[in-house]
Amino acid sequence: MKQEGSAAEVLRAFLLLGLTSFGGPVAHLGYFRREFVEKRGWLSAKDYAGLLALCQFLPGPASSQAGFCIGLRRAGAWGGLAAWAGFTLPSALLMFALAHFMQSFQANPLAHGILHGLQLAAIAIVAQAVWTMGRSLCPDTPRRALALLAAALLMQVPGTAGQILVLIIGVLTGRVTLEPLPGLTKEPEPQSAPPNHTGALLCLGLMLSLLLLAFLAPASGPLALFGAFYRAGALVFGGGHVVLPLLHDAVVMPGWVSPPSFLAGYGAAQAMPGPLFTVAAYLGATATGGPGGALGAAIATAAIFLPGLLLVTAALPYWQFLQSRPGLTATIQGVNAAVVGLLGAAFLNLLTITSIQSPWDFPIAAGALLLLTLGHARPLLVVLFCAAAGAVS
């Protein structure tokens, strides 16, 4: 892979994006295209489209994986790490600051209302995500049926076990019964250099070994915190809002974070630039099952991103071949349909763990949803609307 730049150059470019990239994963990918394809010319539009396809194909945060790959292509391994750090650290530090001052916020009536407004914003944003992902990933009856089945199973078998079961059903159903959607497979193109098999296998082996250790982690302490967030990062297909149920099971179900605090942090993350996965910094800092504070934030943030970055590093050399395999494409599409059901179940769970504290809560949440769907408002503006409405209600 030809390297044409320095890690410092990559860090400067992605740090600026990490400070200004509001709007979620889809918007982030648009910022990347404008910055690195149109403005800087670091890669061609064709190469960028291939990177996007790979990152959508794999579990993990798609925009962070795409940024990591751009840095990797530009300046090697240090470039990839610089891209991740520049894009991630601004919002991670902001989320840690929110966790640090959370007790003070909760003691203040005005701040308490703002935090409750953030909870309502989270409900509206997840509702919109269910709708938009359902339309794009479940365009036909078989995929819609698979999504409904997944949601029903998760309501009966909540937790990590249910999520793994749903993903397995998605894999089997996609492989056996689903036909690939048209236009999503490509003819393989000749590669300019043979892939680095050793590096790819090392990354894949490390990713899988850490996943096994994550399931064997103790019930509390730093290793437990690492294991909980590593599992969430390794099992999330679709990125973005899909991580919500995994994080809920990781920190709320064992009693590490209260449901209202979880929703407040998740809602606040919508107003931050950079990747949504940096909510892990807030949750790691407040989780009682780990060391908490700055160390807990650092462990949780590193753990949730690490599996996706290892996996995309392992898969990148082989992607030109993999994307030409119709059977594999149908398999991943089956997983994507199951993920829609997983997110739908998460939305129903949100409605049960949040409390309607006043008659104004429903119209606030409904108004936020209308702003997102009919008004096409940016998530940042919707979060500000809910925070202001929560403060005065």
Protein Blocks (a to p, Z undefined) as FASTA:
>chain_A
ZZfbdfklmmmmmmmmmmmmghijklmmmmmmmmmmmmnomacfklmmmmmmmmmmpgcj
fklmmmmmmmmmmnojmlmmmmmmmmmmmmmmmmmmmmmmmmmmmmpmklmmmmmmmmmm
mmmmmmmmmmmmmmmmmmbfklmmmmmmmmmmmmmmgcjklmmmmmmmmmmmmmmmpccd
ehiaccddddfbdcdfklmmmmmmmmmmmmmmmmmpcfbdjklmmmmmmmmmmmmghiam
lmmmmmmmmmmmnopacfklmmmmmmmmmmpgcjfklmmmmmmmmpmkbnghjllmmmmm
mmmmmmmmmmmmmmmmmmmmmmmmmklmmmmmmmmmmmmmmmmmmmmmmmmmpccfbfkl
mmmmmmmmmmmmmnopafklmmmmmmmmmmmZZ
